[in-house]
Amino acid sequence: MNKRGGGQISGNDGCRREKRLKTNEESLRELWDNVKHNNIRIIGVPEGEEREGDRKIFQEIIAENFPHMGREPLTQIQEAQWVPYKMSPRRNTLRHILIKLTKIKEKILKAPREKKQVTYKETPIRLSADFSAETLQARREWHDILNMMKGKNLQPRLLYPARLSFRFEGEMKTFTDKQKLREFSNTKPALQQIPKELGRKDKTATGNKYATNDKAHQ
């Protein structure tokens, strides 16, 4: 058993410290996501269009895809700029246009889901919410579960910023954590496939982590 003296940390102190660090990381992520809450990323606009101006590009996208919105989205722009976007230093990616709005972000993001495809001068582009890298990863980790639930007609939804919601036995259930979803599913025979899917994803994630570490050491 560890002693408190001599600079050693007891097991309980170590657990508390780890818990505090995790809580601080989650608070920082939540704060960062709140700062970004009214931002929209425009992804896929060809390089060289800077001469058109960020606001003018956004104006043309709205007019080309959502004419029924009129000029309302344009009056909500606080800031617009081209920003670098590098998920991987080895992968070249187009810069994104970051639009900061005062409101109606959800209305703008909902419209592309109904239209299926958004274009700029007939070039396919995407409009996306602006999340921290950690939240983006958390949202990606729900995708396979979402698809599986759709097949079971559970009406799943991914809520802001990375919460999974679905209808079960006439009630809406919401989870922010995969472990809590696993524990809940283990008690429901109709959801037994979910822990298996979560276990498969955990193994895949661990395998990818080790593969990445191995390459880093080569």
ChimeraX attribute file (.defattr): number of C-alpha atoms within 10 A of each C-alpha:
attribute: neighborCount
match mode: 1-to-1
recipient: residues
	/A:1	6
	/A:2	9
	/A:3	10
	/A:4	11
	/A:5	8
	/A:6	6
	/A:7	7
	/A:8	11
	/A:9	15
	/A:10	14
	/A:11	13
	/A:12	10
	/A:13	12
	/A:14	12
	/A:15	12
	/A:16	12
	/A:17	13
	/A:18	12
	/A:19	12
	/A:20	12
	/A:21	12
	/A:22	12
	/A:23	12
	/A:24	12
	/A:25	13
	/A:26	14
	/A:27	12
	/A:28	12
	/A:29	17
	/A:30	16
	/A:31	13
	/A:32	14
	/A:33	21
	/A:34	15
	/A:35	13
	/A:36	15
	/A:37	20
	/A:38	19
	/A:39	24
	/A:40	23
	/A:41	21
	/A:42	21
	/A:43	18
	/A:44	18
	/A:45	20
	/A:46	13
	/A:47	10
	/A:48	7
	/A:49	10
	/A:50	14
	/A:51	9
	/A:52	11
	/A:53	13
	/A:54	17
	/A:55	16
	/A:56	14
	/A:57	20
	/A:58	21
	/A:59	15
	/A:60	16
	/A:61	20
	/A:62	22
	/A:63	15
	/A:64	14
	/A:65	17
	/A:66	15
	/A:67	11
	/A:68	9
	/A:69	14
	/A:70	11
	/A:71	12
	/A:72	11
	/A:73	18
	/A:74	15
	/A:75	10
	/A:76	15
	/A:77	17
	/A:78	13
	/A:79	13
	/A:80	20
	/A:81	14
	/A:82	16
	/A:83	12
	/A:84	11
	/A:85	14
	/A:86	12
	/A:87	10
	/A:88	8
	/A:89	8
	/A:90	7
	/A:91	8
	/A:92	10
	/A:93	14
	/A:94	16
	/A:95	18
	/A:96	21
	/A:97	24
	/A:98	23
	/A:99	23
	/A:100	20
	/A:101	19
	/A:102	14
	/A:103	16
	/A:104	12
	/A:105	18
	/A:106	12
	/A:107	11
	/A:108	17
	/A:109	15
	/A:110	11
	/A:111	16
	/A:112	17
	/A:113	11
	/A:114	8
	/A:115	10
	/A:116	7
	/A:117	14
	/A:118	19
	/A:119	18
	/A:120	19
	/A:121	11
	/A:122	10
	/A:123	11
	/A:124	12
	/A:125	17
	/A:126	16
	/A:127	23
	/A:128	15
	/A:129	21
	/A:130	21
	/A:131	24
	/A:132	18
	/A:133	12
	/A:134	14
	/A:135	19
	/A:136	14
	/A:137	12
	/A:138	17
	/A:139	18
	/A:140	12
	/A:141	17
	/A:142	20
	/A:143	13
	/A:144	14
	/A:145	19
	/A:146	19
	/A:147	12
	/A:148	15
	/A:149	19
	/A:150	14
	/A:151	11
	/A:152	12
	/A:153	12
	/A:154	17
	/A:155	14
	/A:156	22
	/A:157	16
	/A:158	16
	/A:159	13
	/A:160	13
	/A:161	18
	/A:162	20
	/A:163	16
	/A:164	22
	/A:165	18
	/A:166	19
	/A:167	15
	/A:168	14
	/A:169	7
	/A:170	8
	/A:171	8
	/A:172	12
	/A:173	14
	/A:174	17
	/A:175	17
	/A:176	15
	/A:177	13
	/A:178	17
	/A:179	12
	/A:180	12
	/A:181	18
	/A:182	20
	/A:183	11
	/A:184	16
	/A:185	16
	/A:186	16
	/A:187	10
	/A:188	9
	/A:189	8
	/A:190	11
	/A:191	17
	/A:192	14
	/A:193	15
	/A:194	20
	/A:195	19
	/A:196	13
	/A:197	14
	/A:198	19
	/A:199	12
	/A:200	12
	/A:201	16
	/A:202	13
	/A:203	11
	/A:204	12
	/A:205	13
	/A:206	12
	/A:207	12
	/A:208	12
	/A:209	11
	/A:210	12
	/A:211	11
	/A:212	11
	/A:213	11
	/A:214	10
	/A:215	8
	/A:216	8
	/A:217	6
	/A:218	5
